[in-house]
Amino acid sequence: MAARNNEDAEMIEARPRKRIRSSTKRKRATSPTHLPRVPILFAPFRALGLITNHIPFYIQTRSYKDATEGPRIHILTCLGRSWALWEGGKMGLLFVGPEVQDPISCLVMDGDAVWAASGVHVIKYVRGKEVSRVSNPLQTPLAFVILFGTQLLALTEDGARMLIWEVSTNEQALSTTIQFDIGFTATSILHPATYLNKVLVASKEGDMQLWNIRTQTCIHKFSNSQLRTLPSQQHMNSLSSPITALTQSPAIDVVGVGFMSGEISVYDVRADERLMRMYMDNGGIKALSFRSDGHPILASASSSGHIALWDLDSGGRLLHLIRGAHDGAVSALEWVPGQPVLISSGEDNSVKQWLYESPTAVPRLLKFRSGHHAPPHLIRFYGEDGKQLLSASADRTLRYISVVRDSRSYEMSQGSLARKATTLSKPLTSLKFPPITSISCSSTRSKDWDDVLTAHADEMCVRSWTVLNKRVGKHTFNSAESSKRKSPSGVVKCVCVTACGNFGLAGSSTGEIHMWNMQSGLKRKSFKVGPCPQAVIDRLELSSMTKSKASQRSITGLASDALNRAVIATTSDGTVNFFDFHTCTLDQVMVLPTPASSMMLQRDSGLLAVVCDDMVVRIIDIETRRVVRELACGVHGRILDIAFSSDSRWIVVTSLDSVIRTFDIPTGQLINAFRTPSVATSIAFSPTNDFLATTHVDSVGIFLWANRSQYSEVAFRAISEDDIAEVALPSMQGSEEDEALEALEKLGVEDKPADVFSTPSQLDGDLVTLTLLPRARWQTLLNLEVIQQRNKPKEPPKKPEHAPFFLPTLPGVEHRFAIEEKKQETQDKHTRRLDKIAANSQSTLQKLLVESDKNSSSNDALFDYIKSLSPAAIDLELRLLAFNSLKQFLRAIKRRLQSHLDFEAVQALQNVVLRIHADVIIENEDLRTELEELVKVQKKESGRVLDLLASSLGTLGFVRDIQ
């Protein structure tokens, strides 16, 4: 029996248990080695809009027993230093791998395992967690990886060696190294179907070799001339071209070979002859794939973004050509096994699925996931919930980015450009709008009409967009239509949508401001900044020729206040112009020391931030129209963008020196600054104060930084320019889970100063201090009888006919059972002696009253106990007060009034005591004497409180009147 118990215990221990989180955290490879000298206000959260890059994806299909929807498709894409696993059915994101030190060069999958080549390592992941890795002993980077049974084959970056690891064992040691001949630079590996222990290796020279990896011998060599010409055309050999694509066909012994020259060869490896030859114009071959559902079709992709389909039954006749399938080079191409679906990925940061409804039908785009394929340069939050972003990029697109879920992001449509591109035989990108230079939006009337305005580079028109319909709006506002014939028409520099969403404004390079109605598209008003002020002319020392053109001043910033009372515009010569919204008259002109490049208005607070060329941000109060703060942003880089926090307390500034600074506006101090690996071109602060979004010059993603002050109290102090820490950009996965938890745990430790100020119980003896308890506590005590009468049930509760079995519980927040207490109650026997002792015993309140009467310093303990009781408990304690206790209680109230503490609590207690014990106090002479003394103190203290309140109200009224 004991042996069996031991066996059971061993079985229990052998059961898989939940893995305990390790306390040791793995540091990110890209994070700085030194700790920041100041606490970081913004912690890296995650990256948005990253889908894939130039590394080819890997597709995996999984079939399940009794599945009715067919095999599941998994697509593995590279994100630079990490990878992403997508579900092919709905293109949903499943996993994102952690970041590695070196960029990933190749990806493969084996069941649930993901193998990624990064630098000199090949790392194995299972469900997004690293489990093992193998390394190149030669310490040279690895460029290509393939799984071959239980072996892992890898090519070095220089193409001189092929390394083979046996990964089925736990040691995973390097088993074989194959070195190629001089003049053969290997680029890719392919295992021909049914060829045992043999692989094909392609090279940059255009040659191909067949190797037996077990015997480490080269079986056959395929020269470039054999791969590219027929045996009867040996005299037509051309220059060698690198092999850029190599794929297996459904037919045994037949492979597809693509060359940089655009040539495609369908080659029989066993017979050593070429079966077909195709050619694609406009770029080299980047990927090949054979259809496997019974139709002999070959798909090829070029470096110019085109996808071609070839009919192999007709000798390689071109079936279809999808021009501009991707906006950049196509990196990979794969047919889904057994389905007429083609998956392609490109360097334009997109993965697309094409459906072929019949062998001869034109393919149509089935589903896709995409992002910017050029770095975005302008972002702004849309709406008031902080869950959407509008981003503009050099790829000439405007995208709607969801912070909550990537699948909700999309590109704003610019119309049927694909049909126009096909009709005009032009690239699709050439028909898109020019890059956006300014964005403004207001979601107040988003359900009624267009709600976004954009200005474009070197254009005189302004375009409206509707986020609700995901497309360009129906209005195009032309700023040159209303200009005079002889006056030059300038390009639009900035736009603004009013807070009500009814009007849109645009400022041009000639100093004119036009306003249109967003619903009808009609022009309503025009504003003009007028001639250059004399103070600016004196500052710039303009010549006579320049003075004649001083009236044509470029508008660099434009804004309207929350109530549509004023229009504010900044000019390139350094002025801030205030216009009346209704009369269009110029009310005031402020002259700044230097030219102004941009501006931003926080409508809720009326603070206007103007970016000046002397690298100073000047804060202007639009009510008093004065400069209230000047924030210097270093001396090494021009300011690129600014952002206000929603509470108008902070302003975040990014500049060319790769530093993002945060200033505290009330104090005018720099409270946080950190340096990023690349320059942040645009920033936006969430309306809910939870995220800071940034874009950078070298990335197509949008990066989110979590505001750490939302999770814990952070004590800020002024820092200098020397206290700037280097911080890595967020990854697609965000910070790893352990690191994120560690960052939040350290909030309360790092950011607390040494001398923390704690508020005393009483600021000054001459002031009246309240209890700071909820107001409902004392109101409930005063109206307890009414509340009890109202809550009294209309009829007594009825016992259920069949009461269910349950364990009795104790009242309270915690769920506790009362089994032991119930047993104890049944065992206790109540006697008259015990009842007499209980009747003569004193309650806690009565004991504290006795101690307070003897020692006045115990008065605080008495009232602390009263404040800890509920209103019902206080009422019960006051009703149980005897003659002596009542006398002591009146004295305690009097002493509390004289100490100027707990004023509202004393008033409530007085009210209840006098209402309950009024008859007892009137009948007894001693109690009447105590009551008379209490009345004198009460009148004196009430008069003091009324005087203090009157003085405070007078001061507040005076301050309100002078503002």
CORGI-V839926 format. One record per residue. SS is DSSP state (hx for helix, st for strand, lp for the rest). BURIAL is 1 if it has 24 or more other ideal C-beta (glycine too) atoms within 12 Angstrom, else 0. Layout:
SS_BURIAL / SS_BURIAL
//
This chain:
lp_0 / hx_0 / hx_0 / hx_0 / hx_0 / hx_0 / hx_0 / hx_0 / hx_0 / hx_0 / hx_0 / hx_0 / hx_0 / hx_0 / lp_0 / lp_0 / lp_0 / lp_0 / lp_0 / lp_0 / lp_0 / lp_0 / lp_0 / lp_0 / lp_0 / lp_0 / lp_0 / lp_1 / lp_0 / lp_1 / lp_1 / lp_0 / lp_0 / lp_0 / lp_0 / lp_1 / lp_0 / lp_1 / lp_1 / lp_1 / lp_1 / st_1 / st_1 / st_1 / st_1 / st_1 / st_1 / st_1 / lp_1 / lp_1 / lp_1 / lp_1 / lp_1 / lp_1 / lp_1 / lp_1 / lp_1 / st_1 / st_1 / st_1 / st_1 / st_0 / lp_0 / lp_0 / lp_0 / lp_0 / lp_0 / lp_0 / lp_0 / lp_0 / lp_0 / st_1 / st_1 / st_1 / st_1 / st_1 / st_1 / st_1 / lp_1 / lp_1 / lp_1 / lp_1 / st_1 / st_1 / st_1 / st_1 / st_1 / lp_1 / lp_0 / lp_0 / lp_1 / st_0 / st_1 / st_1 / st_1 / st_1 / lp_1 / lp_1 / lp_1 / lp_1 / lp_1 / lp_1 / lp_1 / st_1 / st_1 / st_1 / st_1 / st_1 / st_1 / st_1 / lp_0 / lp_0 / st_1 / st_1 / st_1 / st_1 / st_1 / st_1 / lp_1 / lp_1 / st_1 / st_1 / st_1 / st_1 / st_1 / st_0 / lp_0 / lp_1 / st_0 / st_1 / st_0 / st_1 / st_1 / st_1 / st_1 / lp_1 / lp_0 / lp_0 / lp_0 / lp_0 / lp_1 / st_1 / st_1 / st_1 / st_1 / st_1 / st_1 / st_1 / lp_0 / lp_0 / st_1 / st_1 / st_1 / st_1 / st_1 / st_1 / lp_1 / lp_0 / lp_1 / lp_1 / st_1 / st_1 / st_1 / st_1 / st_1 / st_0 / lp_1 / lp_0 / lp_0 / lp_0 / lp_0 / lp_1 / lp_0 / st_1 / st_1 / st_1 / st_0 / st_1 / st_0 / lp_1 / lp_0 / lp_0 / lp_0 / lp_1 / lp_1 / st_1 / st_1 / st_1 / st_1 / st_1 / lp_1 / lp_1 / lp_0 / lp_0 / lp_1 / lp_0 / lp_0 / st_1 / st_1 / st_1 / st_1 / st_1 / st_1 / lp_1 / lp_1 / lp_1 / lp_1 / st_1 / st_1 / st_1 / st_1 / st_1 / lp_1 / lp_0 / lp_0 / lp_0 / st_0 / st_1 / st_1 / st_0 / st_1 / st_1 / lp_1 / hx_1 / hx_1 / hx_1 / hx_1 / hx_1 / lp_1 / lp_0 / hx_0 / hx_0 / hx_0 / hx_0 / hx_0 / hx_0 / lp_0 / lp_0 / lp_0 / lp_1 / lp_1 / lp_1 / st_1 / st_1 / st_1 / st_1 / st_1 / st_1 / lp_1 / lp_1 / lp_1 / lp_0 / lp_0 / st_1 / st_1 / st_1 / st_1 / st_1 / st_1 / lp_1 / lp_1 / lp_1 / st_1 / st_1 / st_1 / st_1 / st_1 / st_1 / lp_1 / lp_0 / lp_0 / lp_0 / st_0 / st_1 / st_1 / st_1 / st_1 / st_1 / st_1 / lp_1 / lp_0 / lp_0 / lp_1 / lp_1 / st_1 / st_1 / st_1 / st_1 / st_1 / st_1 / lp_1 / lp_1 / lp_0 / lp_0 / lp_1 / lp_1 / st_1 / st_1 / st_1 / st_1 / st_1 / st_1 / lp_1 / lp_1 / lp_1 / lp_1 / st_1 / st_1 / st_1 / st_1 / st_0 / hx_1 / hx_0 / hx_0 / lp_0 / lp_1 / st_0 / st_1 / st_1 / st_1 / st_1 / st_1 / lp_1 / lp_1 / lp_1 / lp_1 / lp_1 / lp_1 / lp_1 / st_1 / st_1 / st_1 / st_1 / st_1 / st_1 / lp_1 / lp_1 / lp_0 / lp_1 / lp_1 / st_1 / st_1 / st_1 / st_1 / st_1 / st_1 / lp_1 / lp_1 / lp_1 / st_1 / st_1 / st_1 / st_1 / st_1 / st_0 / lp_1 / lp_0 / lp_0 / lp_0 / lp_0 / lp_0 / lp_0 / lp_1 / st_0 / st_1 / st_1 / st_1 / st_1 / st_1 / st_1 / lp_1 / lp_1 / lp_1 / lp_1 / lp_1 / st_1 / st_1 / st_1 / st_1 / st_1 / st_1 / st_1 / lp_1 / lp_0 / lp_0 / lp_1 / lp_1 / st_1 / st_1 / st_1 / st_1 / st_1 / st_1 / lp_1 / lp_1 / lp_1 / lp_1 / st_1 / st_1 / st_1 / st_1 / st_1 / lp_1 / lp_0 / lp_0 / hx_1 / hx_0 / hx_0 / lp_1 / st_1 / st_1 / lp_1 / st_0 / lp_1 / lp_0 / lp_0 / hx_1 / hx_0 / hx_0 / hx_0 / hx_0 / hx_0 / hx_0 / hx_0 / lp_0 / lp_0 / lp_1 / hx_1 / hx_1 / hx_0 / hx_0 / lp_1 / lp_1 / lp_1 / lp_1 / st_1 / st_1 / st_1 / st_1 / st_1 / st_1 / lp_1 / lp_1 / lp_0 / lp_1 / lp_1 / lp_0 / lp_0 / lp_1 / lp_1 / lp_1 / st_1 / st_1 / st_1 / st_1 / st_1 / lp_0 / lp_0 / lp_1 / lp_1 / st_1 / st_1 / st_1 / st_1 / st_1 / st_1 / lp_1 / lp_0 / lp_0 / lp_0 / st_0 / st_1 / st_1 / st_0 / st_1 / st_1 / st_1 / st_0 / lp_1 / lp_1 / lp_0 / lp_1 / lp_0 / lp_0 / lp_0 / lp_0 / lp_0 / lp_0 / lp_0 / lp_1 / lp_1 / st_1 / st_1 / st_1 / st_1 / st_1 / st_1 / lp_1 / lp_1 / lp_1 / lp_1 / lp_1 / st_1 / st_1 / st_1 / st_1 / st_1 / st_1 / lp_1 / lp_1 / lp_1 / st_1 / st_1 / st_1 / st_1 / st_1 / st_1 / lp_1 / lp_0 / lp_0 / lp_1 / lp_0 / st_1 / st_1 / st_1 / st_1 / st_1 / st_1 / lp_1 / lp_1 / lp_0 / lp_1 / lp_1 / hx_0 / hx_0 / hx_1 / hx_1 / hx_0 / hx_0 / hx_0 / lp_0 / lp_0 / lp_0 / hx_0 / hx_0 / hx_0 / hx_0 / hx_0 / lp_0 / lp_1 / lp_1 / lp_1 / lp_1 / lp_1 / st_1 / st_1 / st_1 / st_1 / st_1 / st_1 / lp_1 / lp_0 / lp_0 / lp_1 / lp_0 / st_1 / st_1 / st_1 / st_1 / st_1 / st_1 / lp_1 / lp_1 / lp_1 / st_1 / st_1 / st_1 / st_1 / st_1 / st_0 / lp_1 / lp_0 / lp_0 / lp_1 / lp_0 / st_1 / st_0 / st_0 / st_1 / st_1 / st_1 / lp_1 / lp_0 / lp_1 / lp_1 / st_1 / st_1 / st_1 / st_1 / st_1 / st_1 / st_1 / lp_1 / lp_0 / lp_1 / lp_1 / st_1 / st_1 / st_1 / st_1 / st_1 / st_1 / lp_0 / lp_0 / lp_1 / st_1 / st_1 / st_1 / st_1 / st_1 / st_1 / lp_1 / lp_0 / lp_0 / lp_0 / st_0 / st_1 / st_1 / st_1 / st_1 / st_1 / st_0 / lp_1 / lp_1 / lp_0 / lp_0 / lp_0 / lp_1 / st_1 / st_1 / st_1 / st_1 / st_1 / st_1 / lp_1 / lp_1 / lp_0 / lp_1 / lp_1 / st_1 / st_1 / st_1 / st_1 / st_1 / st_1 / lp_1 / lp_1 / lp_1 / st_1 / st_1 / st_1 / st_1 / st_1 / st_1 / lp_1 / lp_0 / lp_0 / lp_0 / st_0 / st_1 / st_1 / st_1 / st_1 / st_1 / st_1 / lp_1 / lp_1 / lp_1 / lp_1 / st_1 / st_1 / st_1 / st_1 / st_1 / st_1 / lp_1 / lp_1 / lp_0 / lp_1 / lp_1 / st_1 / st_1 / st_1 / st_1 / st_1 / st_1 / lp_1 / lp_0 / lp_1 / lp_1 / lp_1 / st_1 / st_1 / st_1 / st_1 / st_1 / st_1 / hx_1 / hx_1 / hx_1 / lp_0 / lp_0 / lp_0 / lp_1 / lp_0 / lp_1 / lp_0 / lp_0 / lp_1 / lp_0 / lp_0 / lp_0 / lp_0 / lp_1 / st_1 / st_0 / lp_1 / lp_1 / lp_1 / lp_1 / lp_1 / lp_1 / lp_1 / lp_1 / lp_1 / lp_1 / hx_0 / hx_0 / hx_1 / hx_1 / hx_0 / hx_0 / hx_1 / hx_1 / hx_0 / lp_0 / hx_1 / hx_0 / hx_0 / hx_1 / lp_1 / lp_0 / lp_0 / lp_0 / lp_0 / lp_0 / lp_0 / lp_0 / lp_0 / lp_0 / lp_0 / lp_0 / lp_0 / lp_0 / lp_0 / lp_0 / lp_0 / lp_1 / lp_1 / lp_1 / lp_1 / lp_0 / lp_1 / lp_0 / hx_0 / hx_0 / hx_1 / hx_1 / hx_0 / hx_1 / hx_1 / hx_1 / lp_0 / hx_1 / hx_0 / hx_0 / hx_0 / hx_0 / hx_0 / hx_0 / lp_0 / lp_0 / lp_0 / lp_0 / lp_0 / lp_0 / lp_0 / lp_0 / lp_0 / lp_0 / lp_0 / lp_0 / lp_0 / lp_0 / lp_0 / lp_0 / lp_0 / lp_0 / st_0 / lp_0 / lp_0 / lp_0 / lp_0 / lp_0 / lp_0 / lp_0 / st_0 / lp_0 / hx_0 / hx_0 / hx_0 / hx_0 / hx_0 / hx_0 / hx_0 / hx_0 / hx_0 / lp_0 / lp_0 / lp_0 / lp_0 / hx_0 / hx_0 / hx_0 / hx_0 / hx_0 / hx_0 / hx_0 / hx_0 / hx_0 / lp_0 / lp_0 / lp_1 / hx_0 / hx_1 / hx_1 / hx_0 / hx_1 / hx_1 / hx_1 / hx_0 / hx_1 / hx_1 / hx_0 / lp_0 / hx_0 / hx_0 / hx_0 / hx_1 / hx_0 / hx_0 / hx_1 / hx_1 / hx_0 / hx_1 / hx_1 / hx_1 / hx_0 / lp_1 / lp_0 / hx_1 / hx_0 / hx_0 / hx_1 / hx_1 / hx_0 / hx_1 / hx_1 / hx_0 / lp_0 / lp_1 / lp_1 / hx_0 / hx_0 / hx_1 / hx_1 / hx_1 / hx_1 / hx_1 / hx_1 / hx_1 / hx_1 / hx_1 / hx_1 / hx_1 / hx_1 / hx_1 / hx_1 / lp_1 / lp_1 / lp_1 / lp_1 / hx_1 / hx_1 / hx_1 / hx_1 / hx_1 / hx_1 / hx_1 / hx_1 / hx_1 / hx_1 / hx_1 / hx_1 / hx_0 / hx_1 / hx_1 / hx_0 / hx_0 / hx_1 / hx_1 / hx_0 / hx_0 / lp_0 / hx_0 / hx_0 / hx_1 / hx_0 / hx_0 / hx_1 / hx_1 / hx_0 / hx_0 / hx_1 / hx_0 / hx_0 / hx_1 / hx_1 / hx_0 / hx_0 / hx_1 / hx_0 / hx_0 / hx_0 / hx_1 / hx_0 / hx_0 / hx_0 / hx_0 / hx_0 / hx_0 / hx_0 / hx_0 / hx_0 / hx_0 / hx_0 / hx_0 / hx_0 / hx_0 / hx_0 / hx_0 / hx_0 / lp_0
//
